[in-house]
Amino acid sequence: MPRKIKKTDIQSRALEKLYRVARNCRMCKSPNLALYLDLGLTPPADQFRATDELDLPEIFYPLRVLLCKNCGLSQLSHVVDPRILYQHDYPYEQSTTKTGQSHWDSFAHSVVSELKLKPKSLVVDIGSNVGTLLGAFKKEGMRVVGVDPAPNIVSIANKENGIKTLCDFFGMKSAGKIRRAEGPASVVVGANVFAHIDDLDEVIRAVKYLLKKDGVFIFESPYFQHLVDNLEYDTVYHEHLSYLSLKPLVPFFARFGLAVFTVKQTDIHGGSFRVFVGRKDAHPIDPSVLKFIRMEESRKLHSLETMRGFARRVEKNRQELIALLEKLLSQGKTVAAVSAPAKGMTLINYVGLTNRHIRFISEKARLKVGRVAPGGHAGGYIRVVSDLALLKNRPDYAILLAWNFSKEIIDNLKVFSDNGGKFIIPIPKPRIVDAKEYKKNDSQKNKK
């Protein structure tokens, strides 16, 4: 007789199509993985739902971080199918801030200058979004091609921004299309995307195939040391599969005959690093590489004990933030949130905030306004509205979910603060800030 299929078997097979569980390290393939941070069950942080989608089921996935005890890479335990994350109405557009645009312009100019790229050199961007970074390279006289898997975002890049963009996940197939059409690339870039990739082996093989012999792969990602130092746990979400530091990267690239030859720190996204990679012996190794590795070792960045200490600090932040908000509510105060970045959705769901704590989220990104935030639905939805609603409804406090752009956001919301509104910055320690005092302290800090 055929084996009777259990209900749990059917459920397991269905779930396997949604995500996979990490059994081996993404970089070194070791099975020696240890759990140290559990942020609970959350929906994908960029799945802002339209009003006609509210009756559809919302799936919550485990959000847990593992440490590879072999190479030191921190990585998620559950890998959600990237088609779920990126190919249904993806709502993120690069650089809706002046700070961000300035960063991308500087990025492109410095790369062209430092690598002495000739006019019309080919630059390819992995996960190019709406083409903001490539637009900056185009202004520098480069030929540009982007690759991105989100159809709605690719449409904006091609039709509105004039940036040639393929709608696909980057790999050997898309790299082959580009090389046949455009020739080899002088530079392949990946801005805030390398940490999003599950099959890194496939991507690096494709990068190597696409590059000229002296070509350079440059990626910029949030730097794990800053995440730990500044308690940036809200940057943990399902798109961010890896939490990058330099030490695990060096042997990883060596497997492909590639070498990290320069590393730089940048301020974007709460503290990032920019890593330059080329074929082995094609570029002199800058002292910055050894400097970063030694610093990570001295800080015990890849120690399980260090990571467990980080997890305890995360739990303390959760308790402090919810206590602060409950205190304000008990005083009859009203609270909203400003900006709806993916990191903010991790914070909302992990801390357990609902529309009792946050009346609404104000946002200027057109792809998010009019939708509801993922998760946080106990008692009702947290709706995303235009920034104008913040000025119209005038809550007493506004939580800055995009705390990495606090200065610019506070400057933009002068009317709110002039009318008595105060801001709450949740990371690394929840604190209430007065706009004038914040600007004064920021000005003094910049003079030092």
N, C-alpha and C positions, 0 to 999 in steps of 0.2 A: 504494500500500500504506500502511496506517496506520503511523505512527511507532512504533517499538519503544520501550516504556517501560523505562527503566533502573531498576535496583534503587535507585540513589541518588535518583531522582525520587520513587519511592514513599516512601522514608524521609523526604525533605524535606517532602512533603505531610502525612505523618503528624505530623511534628514541628511543622509550622505550627499544628496544632490545640492544641499544648501551650504554645507561647510565640510571641512575636513579637520581632524584633530592632529596637531603636530606631534609626531613620534620621534623625529630626528631634527637636529639643528639645521636651519636653512643654509648656513654657510659651510660648516665643517662636517655635517652629516652625523655627528655624534648623537647617540640616544640618551646621553647623560644630561637630562634636562630636569631642572628643579623649579617648582612653583614658589613665587614669593609675593605676588600682588594679585589680589582678587577683587575686582571692582563690581562683581555681581553680574546680573543679566541685563543687557541693554540692547535696544534696537540699533541698527547702523546709524551713525551720528549725522549723516547727510540725507536721511530719508524723511524730509519734510513733506508732509502729505497735504494734498489739495483737499478742499471741502468735499469733493465728490468721491474721495478715496477713504473717507473715515469709517465706512462700514467694512472695509477690507481688513483681514487679520494683520496684526502687526507682530512680527517675529522678533523675539529677544534672544540674543546669542551670549554665551559666556564671554566675559571680558577679563581675561587672566594673562599675567605675564610670567614667562619662564626664563630662567637663566641657563645658558649652556655652560656646564661646569668644565667643558673642554676648552672652548675658544673664548668664552666670555660674552657672547652675543645675547642680549635680551630680546625676546620675541613673544608674540601672542601664542596662546595654546590652541586657539580655534581660528581657522582661516575661512572666512566667508567667501563664497563664490564671487569673484570679481565682477561677473555679469550682474549680480544683484546690486553690488555697490555702485557701479559706474554706468550701467546701460539702461537705467530707467529714470529719465527726467533728472539727471544729475544737477544739483543746484549751486555748485561752487564756481564762481568766476574769479580768476586771479586779480589781485590788486585793485580793490575798490577804494583804497586809501592812497593819499599822496605819499605817505611813507613807503608803501609797497612799490608804487611806480618809480619813485626815486631809487629804490634799491635795485630794481631790474635794469634801469638805465645804467647805473653804476656797474652792475654785474657785467653787462655786455661790453661797455667801454673798456673796463679793466682787462677782460679776456682778450679782446681784439688787440689791445696795446701790448700786453705782456707776452702774448704768443706771436706777436708781429704777423697777424693774419693778413694775407693779401686781399685786395678788393675782390668781391664775388666768390670768396671762399664759402664752402657749404657748411652751414651749421644746422644740425638736426636736434630737435628737442623731444625728449621722451615724456609723455604726459603733458603735452604742451598747452592744454586747456584752451583758453580763447586767444592764445598767441601773444600775450603781453611781453614775455621775455624775448620771443622771436622778433616782435615788433621793434624792440630796442636794438637787436642785432641787425635788423634790416636798416635801421637808421644809421648804423655804423658801416653800411655798404656791403653787407654779407648777403649771400643767397640763403634762404631759409626754408625748411620743411618741418612741419610738426607731425606728431603721431599721438592720437588720444582716442580712448575707447568710447567716450560719451557722445552719442549722436547729436544731442541738442547743443552741446558745447562746441563741437566741431563745426556745426552749422554757423554759429556766431563767428568763429575764427575765420572761416572761409568767406562768408557773405558780408559780414559787417566789418571785419578787421583786415580783410585782404591778406590773410596769412595761409599759405597753402598747407593744408592739414589732412592727413589720412585718418579715417575713422577705423581704428584697429588697436589691439593690444600690441605693444612693441615686442618683436621677436624676429626670428630668421626670415619669416615670410614677409613682414613689412620692411625689414632691412634690405631684403633682396629687391623689392619693388623700388625703393628709393635709390639704391645703388645703380640699378639698371637705367633709371630715368635721369638721375642727376650726377652720377659718378660717386667716387668715395668722398667722405666727409672729412673736413679738417678738424671739426669739433663736434662731439655729441654731448649734449647737456641734459641734465635731469634735475629740475628745481623742485625740491620738496616732493619727489616721487620715488626715489630709490628705496625708501623705507616702506613703500606701498606694495612692493613686488614680491610675490611668493616664489616663483621659479627664477631665482637670480642667475642660475647657471645658463638658462636659455637666453636671458637678456644680455649677459656679458659676452656670450658667444656671438650674438647678433651685433653688439657694439663693436667687437674686435673685427668682425667681418666688414662692417660698414666704414670703419676708420681707415684713413691713409696710414702708411707705415709709421709716419711721425705724428699721426693724429692724436688728439687728446680727448679723453672722456672726463667730463667735469660734472660732479653732482654736488648739490647743496641740500642738506637736511638738518633738522633740529639735532643738536649735539646732546648726547645722552648725559654728559657731565653736567650741563646746564639744567637738564630736566631733573636730575637728582638734587643738585645744589639748591635750586629754586622751587622745588616741590611741584613741578609742572605736570602733575599726574593727569590733569585734564587733557593733555595731548595724547593720552593713550585712548585710542578708539580703533574700530575694526579695519579702517583703511591703513592705519599705521601698524604694519605687521612686524617691523623690526625697529629697535631703538639703538641708534648707531653710535659707536665709538670707534676709534682708529685701530686699536689692537686686533680685533677680530678681522678687520678688513684687509690687513696686509697679507696674511697667509691665504685668504680667500682669493684675492686677485692674482697671487703668485701661481695658483693652480692653473690659470689661463695664460701664463707667460706675460702677465702684466705687473706693473709696479706702481704703487702710490709714490709720487715724487714731490708733491707740495700739499700742504694743508694750511687753511686760513680760517680764522674765526670771523663771523659776521653777527650783526645784532638782530636780524630778522627772526620772527617767530619765537621770541623769548631767548634767543641765542642759538645760532646754527654754526655748522662748519662746512667749508667748501673744499672738496677733495679733488685733486688732479691726478689722473691715472693715464699711463701710456705703456707702450710695449717695453719690456725689460731692456734696460741699457739704452733706450732711445732718449732719455732725459736724465740729467744729473739729479740726484736725490738731495732735496733741500733739507737743511738741519731741522726744519719745522716738524718733519715726520718723526724723528727720534724724540724730539721735545714733547710731542703730544703723547707718545707711547709711555715715556717715563712719567709724565704727569698723571696719566691714568693709573699707572701701577702704584705710584706714591699715594694716590687717593683711594686705592683699593676699589676701583670702580667695578671690577668684575668679580668681587667677593660676594658670596651668598649672604654673609653676615651683614655687609653694607646694604645689600638690597632689602633684607628683612628689616633693618633699621629704617630704611626709606618707607617701607610699607606701614610701619608704626606711625611715622610722621603724617602719612596720608590719612590714616584713620583719625588722628588728632585734628587735622584740618577739617575733616567732615563734621566732627562733633562741634568744633568752634563755629563753623559757618551756620549750621542749623540752629545753634544756641543764639547766635547774634540775630538771625532772622525772626526766631520765635520771640525774642525780647522786644524787637521793634513792633511786631504784630500785637503783642500784649499791650503796647503803649498806644495802639490805635493808628500806627503808621502804615502807609501803603508803600509797596515795593514793586518795581518793574525791573526789567533787564534791558541792557543796551547791547545790540549786535547779537547775531546768532551764528557764531562759528561752530564748526563741528566739536571743538574742544568744550564749548559751553554745554553741549548736549551730554557729554560724558559727565561733567560736573553736576548737571541737573539730575541725571538718573542715578549716579552713585550716591550723592548726598540725600536724595529722596525728596527733591523739591517738586511742588505741584503748583497749580494755579491759585492755591491758597497763599503760598509764599510769594509767587511772582504773578502779578496780574496779566502781564503780556510781555513780549519781547519786541523792542523797536529795532528796525533794521533798514538799511538803505539799499541792500542788494535786491535787485528786481526779481530774481529767481526764487526768493524766499518769502517775500512779503505776500500776505494773503493765505499762507499755509499754517499748519500747526507743527509745533516742535515734536520730534520723535520722543516717545515715552512720556513720563511725568504726568499721566492722565488721571490719577486718583482724584475724583471730584470734578473732572472736566479738563479740557485741552488748554495748553498754553499757546496762545495764538501769536503769530508773527505779524506785526503791523508796521506801517511807515513810521519813520522817526518823528513825523509831525504829531503822531498820537502821544508821544512823550510830552510834548509841549502843550497839547490840548488837555490831556488828563492830569498832568502835573502830579505824579506820585511824589512822595517825600524822599524816596531813595531809588537809585538805579544801580543795579549790579553790572559791572563792566565784565561781560563774559569774554570779550576780546581784550583782555588786560594787557596784552603785548602791544596794543595800540592806544593805551590809556591816554597819553598826552594829546594825541590828535583828536580822539573822541571827546575828551573834556573840552578842548578848544572849540570843537564844532558845536557843542551843546551849551554854549555860554548863556543862552536865553534860559535854559533849564536851571543852571546854577545861580544865575542872577535873580531868579524867582524863588530862591531858597532851597532848591533841590541839591541833595548831596549824593555822592557816589560811594559805592562799596566795591573795593578791589578784593577778590577772593583768594588770590594766590600771591605769595606763598603763605601769608597769614591774613585771614579776613580782617579788613580794617575799613573804617569809614573815613572818607577824605573830603575836605572842603576844597572846592576848585581853586580858590585863590591861594590857599596854603600849599596845595599840591604843586601849583605852578612855581611858587616861590622856592620850595624845596628842590624841584627839578632844575630850576635855573641855577641854584647854588651848587648842585651836584655837577652840572655841566661845566662850571667854572673851575672845578678842582682838577 
